[in-house]
Amino acid sequence: MKTYTAVKISGKPDWSKVPVLPIDTLYRDPAPQVKATAQLGYSEEALHVRLTLSAPTIRAEETGKYGMPCEDSCLEFFFSPMEGDLRYLNFEFNANKCLFLGLGSRIEDLLRLTPDEEPIEELFHPETVVTDTYFEITYEVPYAFVRRLFPGFAPASGKTMRANFFTCADNTEPPHYLCWSPIVTRPEPRTFHWPYDFGQVIFE
């Protein structure tokens, strides 16, 4: 199992001090010109996420709360907040900040969540840097939001959680599919939505 240490953050994240995790395991289809990374830290109030993608083309067409960012150049963070509970949250963003936010234990029971009481920008504070060949996104996942679904979620030093990071692009030419922790036990149809193969995040 792959492991990653999430560092404790105070104030605005200094990403130069947060370990970089490569999203470099080929899931399917060759992707020789695609490079993606992830960084994860935690503070007293939230998880802090930074994802980057370099690719021949950054596609960004999907918008709105019902768009499908996985059809574009997409960066994804999946995590199971509670040990012993296979359910996970998946955050999938494209460069337009179009978000697919899901809850499930596998693709077959995945539910799309559309928080209506707060705009996505106010809830998760996504920020992007985008060029023709580069896409970067940073955002926060407040514990208060996670606890609506997982009341016991409380990251602290020495605790662990299961997680995975992905990049995909269904409709770019060529498409690409990369992950951090390899998906090896999922039967057909193959999918990223398989918490059994998530890696382990250790809170510093």
Buried (B, 14 or more C-beta within 10 A) or exposed (E): EBEBBBBEBEEEBEBEEBEEBEBBBBBEEEBEEBBBBBBBBBBEEBBBBBBBBBBBEBBBBBEEBEBBBBBBBBBBBBBBBBEEEBBBBBBBBBBBBBBBBBBBBBBEEBEBBEBEEEEBEEBBBBEBEBEEEBBBBBBBBBBEBBEEEBEEBEBEEEBEBBBBBBBBBBEBEBBBBBBBBEBEEBEEEBBBBBBEBBBBBEBE
